């Protein structure tokens, strides 16, 4: 994959620089400088390869975080929030006012 990126970088460099600059670079530089340019391009290739590998891992971590966030939001809205609302209505008394004379589900006759 990084070879593709390096080829694109080379193509852009070739398009953005003039041909006489390349010719003068090839004719006027020593072998050591040319070797240094080749080694630097290989270093850039390794750096791009490393960044691509890290990018894939970070993208997977980010996708995992989105999945966990979605599942947590679903659990909150579907499971936990209704239970909280029921408990809050019992504690706060959101229903009808409490009447102690009401049978409250008892139907035992007292004597």
N, C-alpha and C positions, 0 to 999 in steps of 0.2 A: 504494500500500500504506500509506503513512504517513497518507493521508486517513482510512483506516479506523481507524487507531490514534487519530488526533485526534478522530474522531467518538466513539469509545469513551471517551476521556478526558472529552470534553464531556458525554456521557451520565452518566458516573459523577459528575462535578461537579454536574450538575443533580439527580441523585438524592441526593447527600450534603449539599447545601446547601439551606437553606429558601427558599421563594419570596419571603418579605418581604425577605430579604437581597438577592436579585437586583433586586427592585423599588426598594429604597432605593439600590442601586448605580447603577441606570440613571437615577433621578431626581436624585440629589444630586451626581453627578460631572460634571466639565466635559467639553467635547468633546475637549480635549487628553488627558485621562486615558482616555477611551474609545478614542481613537486609539492611545494607548500600549498598552492592553490588546489591541487588534486586532493591532498590530505584534508584540507579545510572543507572541501565539498563532501568528502566522506564523513567528516565529523558532523556536518549539517544533516546528512542523511541519517546518521545514528540519532541525532537530537530529534529530528522529525519523527523517526520511528518510536522513540521513547515517548514523545508527546502524544502520538496517536494511541499508544497502549494505555497511557494514563487517562486520555480522554474517554476511551471505551469504558474503563473501570469507573470513572466518575459519572458517566452517563448511566451506567447500570445502578450505581448507588443512588443517584437522583431518581431514577425510575422506581426503585424499591421504596424510597421515601414517599413518593407519590402514592404508591399502592398502600402502604401502611397508613398514610394519612386518610386515604379514602375509606379504608376499612374501619379506622377509628371513628371517623365522622359518621359512617353508617351505623356502627354500634351505638354511638351516642344518641343519634336521632331515633333509631328504631327500638333500642333495648333499654338504655339507661334513662333517657329523658322522660318517657312516659311513666316509668316507675317513680322518678323524682316528683313528677307532677301529682301522681296519686298520693304519695306520702305527704307532700306539701299541703294538699287539699285536706287530708285528714288532720294534720297538725294545726294548720291555720284555721280550718273550719270553713272552707269555701262553700260548703253545702248549706242546707237549712240550719237555722239556729238550734242549738241543743235544748231539748225539752226533757227534764228529768222524769216527768210523768208519762212520757211516751213509753210504750212497752219495750221498745228497742229489740224486737225480735223474740221477746218472751211472751208466751201465752199461758202461763201457769196461773191458775186461779188461787188467790190467797183466801184464807178462811177468816 
